[in-house]
Amino acid sequence: MAHLPVNEVLTVILGGGRGTRLFPLTKLRSKPAVPLGGKYRLIDIPISNCINSGIRKIVILSQFNMASLNKHIYEAYKFDQYSRGFIELLAAEQTLENLDWFQGTADAVRKQLIHLKRRPGKYILILSGDHLYKMNYREFLQTHIDKQSELTIGVQPVKEEQISEFGIMQVNSDSKVTGFIEKPKEKSLYEPFRVKRELFEKQFGPYEGKDFLASMGIYIFNRDLLLDILEKTNLIDFGKDIIPRCITNEKEVYGHYFNGYWEDIGTIKAFFEANLALTEPKAHFKLYDVNFPVYTNSRYLPASKVHDCIIKNSIISDGCIIFKASIERSVIGIRSFIEPECEIKNAIIMGSDYYDFEVRTDGQLLGIGENTVIHNCIIDKNVCVGKNVKLINKDNVQEGDRENFYIRDGIIVVPKHAVIPHNTII
């Protein structure tokens, strides 16, 4: 792979729509800007994969709540001015030809063609801004070139109960994609796509009960093919429209098999579980990999100060001040301030964007007040949780909306800048 033309790759990262399934984390920010793992953002994952793969021509498309994402990209990523690398964030915009918002993944790219066509590159790599995985895109590009493919799709094996969430593919022994169906619900539709055990073991190793091949939502297109489709059709989505059209029109479409850890962070539950999984002794997603690091904003925060605490299987980020707390299987974000006698378990505390130790008029501090219990919660940034608070979902509610908190899949979510008064019990 030493001579791969990575300088001919233009990467387009899709920022997604309104992020309704991640609400209220997306109430004030776009989906790629949602904090991850204590100190990162979701957008850091595809950008880091690109940088580690030697790909440095990156465009990000987004249209909702972009201020936070803009600020993060500007502060975190500055390429050498003498190189040809760049990261550019393109917002949805009205023109004489287009007055609408992005209608789908392909339509988002179409509406920015006037900008993308100015960027050179023989290949266009399409990525999602809300997936958690590590992939060397050089291997992806190698598959595309070796197969003389016009479109290559990232492929991950999944179990039958998962397939209604993905585009499912049919491939031959040479990895050529011969069929594609988007999020099938009926067994009669997806049964013909079941993978034979011998084909699974040839590509992925020991059989794991994963009988179907799912699209990861990442693609490499030959530039000419993608531009031709977008300019000559009104197709709006890659999965529903463009991939089936390419197969029907007998284009060279192949799969690139990937059997590493990959998670679609599309819902509150998925986001919650993926973050807590990072605390495990042998986490599937490895933040501690010097050969394939995850990059983010260098904030130059002091080391965390921890006084008389019991901490088990948790992540404590930079700049925290924690007094006499019990913390178990939790992610504690940057600049978190936790007062004494708190019990935090199975929780994500995202921390703060700034330090503020001044007592508010209601007697509360920015952070977690003393003698507070937090179980199975997500506490967004810049939140004031009062003293003697219990966030434990005492009534076992699965879904609910209130003025200063939400419940999704039984998980309490306190949105950014919210205030939970003293002595509250939820």
Secondary structure, DSSP 8 states (H G I E B T S, - for coil): -TT--GGGEEEEEE--S--GGGTTTTSSS-GGGSEETTTEETTHHHHHHHHHTT--EEEEEE-SS-HHHHHHHHHH----TTSS-EEEEEE----SS--S---SHHHHHHTTHHHHTTS--SEEEEEESSEEE---HHHHHHHHHHTT-SEEEEEEEE-GGGGGGSEEEEE-TT-BEEEEEES--SHHHHGGG---HHHHHHHHSS--S--EEEEEEEEEEEHHHHHHHHHH-----IIIIIHHHHHHTT--EEEEE--S-EEE--SHHHHHHHHHHTTSTT-SS-S--TTS------------EEES-EEES-EE-TT-EEES-EEES-EE-TT-EE-SS-EEEEEEE---SS---S--TTS--SEE-TT-EEEEEEE-TT-EE-TT-EES-TT--SEEE-SS-EEETTEEEE-TT-EE-TT-B-
